[in-house]
Amino acid sequence: MPVPLAAAIRTEAPASPNRYIVGQDPQGRWVALEVHGLGGGLFRTRHDALHYATDLTGRRPGAVEIATDRIELRL
C-alpha cells in the first residue's frame, strides 16, 4: 500500500532567523551583509543600508548590528 504523500514529506527544523551586519567596506561604501553570506548589498548611505537590513529582518530587536571594523560584500 503506498505511503500518503503528506507522510512522505520530511519536515526540517525551521532555519534560524536572518541577521545582518551593516558597516563600511575598505572603499568607504555602506554594506548590509547577511551573517551567513546569503544576501546583502552596497548602499549610498548608512540610512539606506540600515533600512534594507531592518526591513528584511522584520524589524526584530538585535537582528541588525553595526560593524566596528570594515566589512566586505563578496560576490
C-alpha positions in Angstrom: 0.0 0.0 0.0 1.5 3.4 -1.0 2.5 5.9 1.7 0.4 9.1 1.6 2.3 12.0 0.2 1.9 14.1 3.3 3.6 11.4 5.4 6.5 11.1 2.9 7.4 14.8 3.2 10.3 15.2 5.6 9.9 18.2 7.9 13.0 20.1 8.9 13.6 22.3 11.8 13.0 26.0 10.9 16.1 27.9 9.8 17.4 30.4 12.3 16.1 33.9 11.7 18.3 36.0 9.4 20.6 38.6 10.9 22.5 41.4 9.2 25.7 43.4 9.8 25.9 47.0 8.5 29.1 48.8 8.0 31.6 50.3 5.5 33.8 48.4 3.2 37.5 49.3 2.7 36.5 51.8 -0.1 34.0 53.6 2.3 30.8 52.2 0.7 28.0 51.2 3.0 27.3 47.5 3.1 24.5 45.4 4.6 25.6 41.7 4.8 23.6 38.7 6.0 25.7 36.9 8.6 25.7 33.6 6.7 26.6 35.4 3.4 23.3 34.6 1.8 22.3 38.2 1.0 23.4 41.7 1.1 24.1 44.8 -0.9 26.0 48.0 -1.4 24.3 51.3 -0.5 24.9 55.0 -0.9 24.2 55.9 2.7 24.2 54.3 6.2 20.5 55.0 6.4 19.8 53.1 3.2 21.8 50.1 4.4 20.0 50.1 7.8 16.6 50.4 6.1 17.3 47.4 3.9 18.5 45.2 6.7 15.8 46.2 9.2 13.1 45.5 6.5 14.5 42.1 5.7 14.7 41.1 9.4 11.1 42.2 10.1 12.5 44.9 12.5 13.4 42.2 15.1 15.3 43.6 18.0 19.0 42.6 17.8 18.7 41.3 14.2 20.9 44.2 12.8 24.3 45.0 14.1 26.6 47.9 13.2 30.1 46.7 12.4 33.1 48.1 14.3 35.5 47.0 11.6 35.4 47.3 7.8 33.3 44.6 6.2 33.2 43.3 2.6 30.4 42.1 0.3 31.9 39.2 -1.6 30.3 38.4 -4.9 
